[in-house]
Amino acid sequence: MLLAAAVGNNLLGMHWLDWAVLAFYFILIVVIGWWSLKKVKDMSDFFMGGRRFGKVFMMFFAFGAGTSSEQAISVVAGTWRVGLAGIWWQFLWLWATPFYWIVAPVMRRMRALTTADFFEHRYNTSTATLYSVYGIIMAIVFIAGGLFSSGKMVNALTGGELDKVAIAVQLSVPAMQTDEVTGDSFLGSREVQGYEFAILAMTVLFVAYGMAGGLGAAIITDFIQGVLTIAFSFLLLPFVFMKIGGFGQLHSVEPKPGMFDLVASADIAELLGQEPITIFYVFMLSLTALCGIVVQPHIMGVCGAGKTEFEGRFGFTVGNFLKRFCTLAWTFTGLACIVWYLGTDSPLKHADKPQDVNSAEFQSLSPEEQALITSDRQTFLSLQKKATNDTDGLSDEEVASLDAVEKSFADDLFGRAAYEILPTIAPGLIGLLLASLLAAVMSTSDAQMIVGAGLFTENIYKRFIVPDGSEKHYLWAGRIAGLAIVTLAIILQSSFTDVIHALKVIIKTPAAIGISLWFGIVWRRWTWQAVWASTLAAVGAWWLAANRADLFHSVGALDFMLNIKDDGSVRMTDAWQMFSYISAGVTVGIVVSLLTPRQSGEQLDRFFSLIHTPVTPGEEVFSPCTLPENPAPQNPKMFAHPDIELPRPTLVGLGGFAVAWGCVGFIIWLTSYLAKTL
């Protein structure tokens, strides 16, 4: 009865071929997970996939682990709001990508299972524990954010049918609530939302294969899911262009002024919630990305699961460049949607339906269809006013209402366009897009689950709770820890109302502890006390810069760092926020390092011998952060200074770095070229 009421002729608003595509994908992923289970014999197999993967698998692992569906959604939404400049939602990370070629070999040479192993062997147990807690929290938030946004997208692709199921089921779950009068928190209950059924389905799948096969299963499935994510990125693009007359017709009309400008003006930047894109801003964002990327929980696996260090650097760099090309597809899909939805043939106008709402023909339509047509037409008028800035004579409340309509429409745009276009092309395309969407989020979530479980098992459970367990015992401890991490992520996502803000916070905060990783691999004098002091100073400076900009305003000489509005509100710009907390972390760390005793010379010699020794094919290490029995010769240092540990660059390193910068230039040129010709 429930299904019949909820779906009618189609199951949850989708054709049976859509479900067939999904079923095939689900079965394939689960089979891979259980097949990978046979190859898991020890901790290295589970958390590093046995370090047996080549360049192609590592490329798709880096691409899949770092690409999730909310990125496409945010780029399309940003493009709708500001035009081509919306590409900077992702392209602001473009400048950091060439440095991945330099970073990856160092991470691989650590021969670690988790990033906490680095802190343990370079500093001490307390810093490894600090990072482990920090990394687990990051993994939980990354999973929660991806599941939340993707659940919303799945609901949109089913035409909201999951909401109807939720209403019919009326399933309640415990939830923390706040008394609006007293502000006190208490344990209450709430009804499960429609999108959360989609979250549950995604979670069951990636937990099943991730817990069974560990990182090996994640890497193999990420190869498949990487291909599907590329399909997800490009699938809608040609069909949206068909709606506006084909490729080459993007400039037939320009419904939004400046929609083809690649660099955002100050006004455009304000719409994006960013300051103008200056050289200083790009430099600070790139520096923050470099500080933080190396300590994100999954990066040790991205760089370390390959056969040698070249697989890691190739996969890390090329996989992220692949993501940049997908960003192009997301952006031009958004541009085509602007022309379609604001043009003369906009589906929002419902030109094939009666224009007079009082006519007998219109009244003969079902109440649901009448409401949809009326709502879409009103949305069209609001979007047109916003696009042309036709707000003269409107009150502040009316202008705010237009802003709200545009933001809501932009956030739902990708799912809406897919739902309105793909079923008219061929049955099964919605299923393919859904499978690709699920692949994007699950490829990120599985990696985060496994590396988060690795941090807990290797650096907390094994060290403090059960130090003498067997390999089998620790494998099951890791699997149970992964399940607990996902459970916490599901609980966390239920509290999200603005996932974008949550992701911005988690992207910025890794830089605080990332400072100590960078200094730790190049400067012997950086001590374990400096790790704690630097991290706490950076986090404290970030909180002050983000929440107490008025303190900086009280010092008149610092007003150049602030955005002071007419109503008296004060906010420190993002670029200066990043400058403040990175500067605080570096300065405090250097001072504390110089004031505290040096670490053991024997410990430092052992560590730097490790990261200066290239990885040889087939080498075996029997515990994290140790050299094999017959290591390769060490790379010579660039300088003879006793405290500076910079290895001499190799031809492969310099050549790849130069080629990567060439790729950056090509992507920028290609973006500009396509914007002029499509």
GIPE-V43306 format. One record per residue. N is the residue number from 1. RES is the residue in one letter. NEAR is the number of other ideal C-beta (glycine too) atoms within 12 Angstrom. D_LAST is the distance of its C-alpha to the last C-alpha in Angstrom with 2 decimals. Layout:
n=<N N>
res=<RES RES>
near=<NEAR NEAR>
d_last=<D_LAST D_LAST>
This chain:
n=<1 2 3 4 5 6 7 8 9 10 11 12 13 14 15 16 17 18 19 20 21 22 23 24 25 26 27 28 29 30 31 32 33 34 35 36 37 38 39 40 41 42 43 44 45 46 47 48 49 50 51 52 53 54 55 56 57 58 59 60 61 62 63 64 65 66 67 68 69 70 71 72 73 74 75 76 77 78 79 80 81 82 83 84 85 86 87 88 89 90 91 92 93 94 95 96 97 98 99 100 101 102 103 104 105 106 107 108 109 110 111 112 113 114 115 116 117 118 119 120 121 122 123 124 125 126 127 128 129 130 131 132 133 134 135 136 137 138 139 140 141 142 143 144 145 146 147 148 149 150 151 152 153 154 155 156 157 158 159 160 161 162 163 164 165 166 167 168 169 170 171 172 173 174 175 176 177 178 179 180 181 182 183 184 185 186 187 188 189 190 191 192 193 194 195 196 197 198 199 200 201 202 203 204 205 206 207 208 209 210 211 212 213 214 215 216 217 218 219 220 221 222 223 224 225 226 227 228 229 230 231 232 233 234 235 236 237 238 239 240 241 242 243 244 245 246 247 248 249 250 251 252 253 254 255 256 257 258 259 260 261 262 263 264 265 266 267 268 269 270 271 272 273 274 275 276 277 278 279 280 281 282 283 284 285 286 287 288 289 290 291 292 293 294 295 296 297 298 299 300 301 302 303 304 305 306 307 308 309 310 311 312 313 314 315 316 317 318 319 320 321 322 323 324 325 326 327 328 329 330 331 332 333 334 335 336 337 338 339 340 341 342 343 344 345 346 347 348 349 350 351 352 353 354 355 356 357 358 359 360 361 362 363 364 365 366 367 368 369 370 371 372 373 374 375 376 377 378 379 380 381 382 383 384 385 386 387 388 389 390 391 392 393 394 395 396 397 398 399 400 401 402 403 404 405 406 407 408 409 410 411 412 413 414 415 416 417 418 419 420 421 422 423 424 425 426 427 428 429 430 431 432 433 434 435 436 437 438 439 440 441 442 443 444 445 446 447 448 449 450 451 452 453 454 455 456 457 458 459 460 461 462 463 464 465 466 467 468 469 470 471 472 473 474 475 476 477 478 479 480 481 482 483 484 485 486 487 488 489 490 491 492 493 494 495 496 497 498 499 500 501 502 503 504 505 506 507 508 509 510 511 512 513 514 515 516 517 518 519 520 521 522 523 524 525 526 527 528 529 530 531 532 533 534 535 536 537 538 539 540 541 542 543 544 545 546 547 548 549 550 551 552 553 554 555 556 557 558 559 560 561 562 563 564 565 566 567 568 569 570 571 572 573 574 575 576 577 578 579 580 581 582 583 584 585 586 587 588 589 590 591 592 593 594 595 596 597 598 599 600 601 602 603 604 605 606 607 608 609 610 611 612 613 614 615 616 617 618 619 620 621 622 623 624 625 626 627 628 629 630 631 632 633 634 635 636 637 638 639 640 641 642 643 644 645 646 647 648 649 650 651 652 653 654 655 656 657 658 659 660 661 662 663 664 665 666 667 668 669 670 671 672 673 674 675 676 677 678>
res=<M L L A A A V G N N L L G M H W L D W A V L A F Y F I L I V V I G W W S L K K V K D M S D F F M G G R R F G K V F M M F F A F G A G T S S E Q A I S V V A G T W R V G L A G I W W Q F L W L W A T P F Y W I V A P V M R R M R A L T T A D F F E H R Y N T S T A T L Y S V Y G I I M A I V F I A G G L F S S G K M V N A L T G G E L D K V A I A V Q L S V P A M Q T D E V T G D S F L G S R E V Q G Y E F A I L A M T V L F V A Y G M A G G L G A A I I T D F I Q G V L T I A F S F L L L P F V F M K I G G F G Q L H S V E P K P G M F D L V A S A D I A E L L G Q E P I T I F Y V F M L S L T A L C G I V V Q P H I M G V C G A G K T E F E G R F G F T V G N F L K R F C T L A W T F T G L A C I V W Y L G T D S P L K H A D K P Q D V N S A E F Q S L S P E E Q A L I T S D R Q T F L S L Q K K A T N D T D G L S D E E V A S L D A V E K S F A D D L F G R A A Y E I L P T I A P G L I G L L L A S L L A A V M S T S D A Q M I V G A G L F T E N I Y K R F I V P D G S E K H Y L W A G R I A G L A I V T L A I I L Q S S F T D V I H A L K V I I K T P A A I G I S L W F G I V W R R W T W Q A V W A S T L A A V G A W W L A A N R A D L F H S V G A L D F M L N I K D D G S V R M T D A W Q M F S Y I S A G V T V G I V V S L L T P R Q S G E Q L D R F F S L I H T P V T P G E E V F S P C T L P E N P A P Q N P K M F A H P D I E L P R P T L V G L G G F A V A W G C V G F I I W L T S Y L A K T L>
near=<8 16 16 14 14 27 23 14 12 22 26 37 30 36 28 19 22 33 25 21 30 37 22 20 35 29 18 26 40 27 23 33 37 23 19 35 25 17 25 35 20 26 40 35 32 43 52 44 44 32 40 25 37 24 26 24 39 45 39 41 51 50 44 49 53 44 47 46 48 41 42 48 47 38 45 46 39 42 48 46 42 43 39 42 38 48 47 39 40 40 43 38 34 35 32 37 42 35 31 44 40 36 44 46 39 42 45 40 41 43 41 43 46 49 50 46 42 45 43 36 37 41 40 26 22 22 36 36 27 34 46 40 24 40 46 38 30 40 46 37 38 46 55 40 41 51 52 42 42 45 43 40 45 48 34 36 46 40 33 27 30 35 27 26 32 30 19 22 22 16 19 14 20 15 22 17 17 14 11 9 6 9 9 12 13 14 12 15 15 18 21 27 31 32 33 34 31 41 42 28 32 48 38 25 39 48 38 31 44 52 37 37 39 46 53 41 49 52 51 40 48 50 35 36 45 40 30 39 44 32 29 45 39 28 37 41 39 21 28 42 28 21 32 35 20 17 21 14 22 35 22 22 24 22 32 35 19 25 36 33 27 31 30 33 21 19 19 31 29 21 32 36 25 33 32 24 33 21 13 20 29 28 20 32 39 29 31 39 36 31 40 40 40 41 42 44 47 49 45 48 52 51 47 51 53 40 27 31 42 30 37 44 43 38 46 50 41 35 44 46 37 34 40 40 32 41 42 39 40 47 49 40 46 44 48 46 47 46 37 37 40 35 29 19 21 29 29 32 24 25 16 12 24 20 15 13 21 11 13 10 16 21 16 13 20 12 12 13 20 22 15 21 29 25 20 26 26 22 32 30 23 31 36 28 26 35 33 19 19 17 21 10 9 17 11 12 11 18 20 16 21 28 24 18 29 35 27 23 37 39 28 30 43 49 41 35 46 41 30 30 33 37 26 17 21 18 19 25 30 45 38 36 45 48 41 44 49 46 45 48 49 53 53 51 53 56 51 48 54 59 55 49 50 51 48 40 40 48 44 32 30 36 26 16 17 16 14 10 19 15 20 16 20 36 33 24 29 44 36 21 38 46 28 27 43 41 23 29 39 33 25 28 39 29 22 30 11 18 35 28 18 30 29 26 27 31 34 34 37 41 45 42 47 42 45 47 45 35 35 41 34 27 30 28 28 40 34 36 28 39 44 32 33 43 42 26 31 41 30 22 35 38 23 21 34 27 17 20 29 19 19 29 23 13 14 11 10 21 19 17 29 30 27 20 12 7 9 11 13 25 26 33 34 35 33 32 38 40 32 37 41 42 27 30 43 32 23 33 40 24 20 27 31 19 15 22 14 21 29 17 15 11 22 28 18 19 35 34 27 36 37 31 31 31 36 23 17 15 23 20 30 14 20 32 34 24 30 21 12 12 22 21 12 19 27 16 21 16 14 11 13 15 22 18 33 24 26 16 19 20 10 21 30 16 17 31 26 18 22 33 25 18 27 30 18 19 33 26 16 27 36 22 16 28 31 16 15 31>
d_last=<49.40 46.93 44.24 44.91 44.58 41.45 39.37 40.64 39.23 36.68 37.54 36.02 33.43 32.03 32.56 35.07 32.48 30.66 34.05 34.64 31.52 32.66 36.22 35.32 33.42 36.35 38.96 37.18 36.94 40.58 41.83 40.21 41.86 45.28 44.94 44.20 47.34 49.49 48.19 49.02 52.44 52.39 50.61 48.45 47.24 46.35 44.78 43.35 42.95 45.64 43.32 42.58 38.78 36.71 33.41 31.10 32.93 33.05 29.31 28.64 31.50 30.06 26.62 28.22 30.83 28.45 25.65 26.39 24.70 25.34 22.97 19.98 21.45 21.94 18.46 16.94 19.77 19.30 15.60 16.79 19.51 17.98 14.18 12.48 16.09 16.99 15.97 19.31 21.18 20.96 19.85 23.12 24.75 22.70 25.29 28.14 26.79 28.29 31.68 31.65 32.47 35.62 36.61 36.55 39.47 41.70 41.13 41.88 45.01 46.42 47.04 46.99 46.42 45.14 44.33 47.66 49.37 48.13 49.71 52.86 53.42 52.26 54.00 56.04 56.13 55.64 52.23 51.18 52.23 50.34 47.12 47.78 48.09 45.05 42.94 44.12 43.13 39.63 39.35 40.56 38.10 35.09 36.12 36.85 33.52 31.54 33.74 33.60 29.84 29.38 32.27 30.59 27.39 29.52 31.33 28.16 27.06 30.51 30.21 32.92 35.47 36.73 37.81 39.93 41.49 42.32 44.00 45.97 47.06 47.84 48.27 49.46 49.29 50.98 49.07 49.99 50.16 51.12 53.70 52.10 55.49 56.94 53.83 55.62 53.78 55.16 54.37 53.33 51.12 47.86 46.24 43.64 40.17 37.99 35.40 38.33 39.09 35.72 36.64 39.95 38.44 36.06 38.99 41.37 39.03 38.17 41.76 43.15 41.46 41.41 45.13 46.01 44.20 43.38 40.71 40.89 39.78 37.07 35.68 35.85 34.25 31.57 30.61 30.09 28.65 26.25 24.79 24.69 23.10 20.19 20.07 20.34 17.36 14.97 16.86 15.44 11.70 11.26 13.83 12.39 9.21 12.05 13.66 11.17 11.00 8.70 5.33 3.98 6.28 5.55 7.47 9.95 12.24 12.94 15.77 16.52 17.35 15.91 13.42 11.00 14.12 14.45 18.24 20.07 22.72 26.18 25.49 22.35 24.33 27.13 25.00 24.03 27.73 27.38 28.61 26.47 24.92 27.43 28.55 31.59 29.73 27.52 30.74 32.72 30.17 29.94 33.74 34.15 31.84 33.91 37.14 36.26 34.27 37.35 39.52 37.26 39.40 37.17 36.37 39.75 38.95 35.43 37.05 40.42 40.11 39.15 41.74 41.59 39.95 37.26 35.99 35.82 33.96 31.50 30.89 30.71 28.27 25.99 26.03 24.79 22.03 20.96 20.87 18.54 15.90 16.51 15.98 12.33 12.09 14.23 12.31 8.90 11.31 12.96 10.19 9.55 13.36 13.78 12.21 14.21 17.43 17.74 16.70 19.19 18.94 19.49 21.77 23.77 25.14 26.72 26.68 28.70 31.54 34.24 33.36 37.01 38.06 41.67 41.44 43.36 40.29 38.55 41.83 42.11 39.15 40.04 40.43 37.68 35.18 36.36 35.88 32.34 31.27 33.02 31.58 27.94 28.39 29.99 27.24 24.68 26.86 27.27 23.58 22.96 25.86 24.65 21.08 22.65 25.60 27.94 30.91 33.57 36.85 35.95 38.31 37.47 37.88 35.40 32.79 33.47 33.07 29.58 28.66 30.16 28.30 24.89 25.86 27.21 24.20 21.83 24.19 24.19 20.52 19.60 22.80 22.62 19.20 20.44 23.75 22.39 19.89 21.33 24.80 23.49 21.81 24.84 27.79 27.81 24.20 25.46 28.11 25.71 23.68 27.06 28.35 25.36 25.85 29.55 28.94 26.99 29.82 32.68 31.65 31.96 35.07 37.01 36.69 37.76 40.65 41.97 41.83 43.32 46.08 46.61 47.16 49.71 51.51 51.74 52.36 54.07 55.60 56.79 58.02 59.69 60.32 61.09 61.41 63.19 61.23 60.27 56.82 56.71 57.67 54.88 52.32 53.29 53.41 49.79 48.76 50.62 49.15 45.62 46.54 47.95 44.82 42.64 45.23 45.07 41.27 41.50 44.08 41.96 38.80 40.95 41.41 37.74 36.37 33.70 32.54 30.07 33.07 35.04 32.37 32.06 35.82 36.01 33.30 35.30 38.77 38.72 38.68 42.25 43.76 41.18 42.81 45.94 44.23 42.78 46.09 47.98 46.48 46.91 50.02 53.32 54.70 52.39 54.78 54.68 55.89 52.90 50.56 52.06 52.37 48.87 47.24 49.32 48.78 44.99 44.93 47.35 45.39 42.18 44.04 45.53 42.29 40.46 43.36 45.79 43.82 46.69 48.90 46.66 46.57 50.37 50.09 48.72 47.63 44.98 43.12 40.31 39.35 39.21 37.16 39.87 39.01 40.93 42.71 44.24 42.28 41.56 39.00 38.46 34.87 33.33 33.38 37.08 37.90 36.70 38.59 41.69 42.05 41.14 43.51 46.20 45.92 46.05 48.87 51.04 50.56 51.63 54.63 55.78 55.37 57.62 60.18 60.50 62.17 60.29 59.47 61.49 60.98 61.44 58.67 56.28 57.18 56.55 53.13 51.86 53.22 51.03 47.68 48.51 49.35 46.51 46.05 47.35 46.27 48.55 50.38 52.17 52.97 55.39 54.47 51.52 51.20 53.70 53.65 54.39 57.78 56.67 53.83 51.93 52.90 51.50 48.87 50.54 49.89 48.07 50.89 54.58 54.77 56.68 54.42 50.94 49.41 46.32 46.05 45.37 41.72 41.21 39.08 36.95 36.56 35.64 33.38 31.42 31.16 29.75 27.22 26.12 25.52 23.50 21.31 20.97 19.82 17.32 15.77 15.60 14.07 11.43 10.55 10.43 8.51 5.53 6.05 6.23 3.83 0.00>
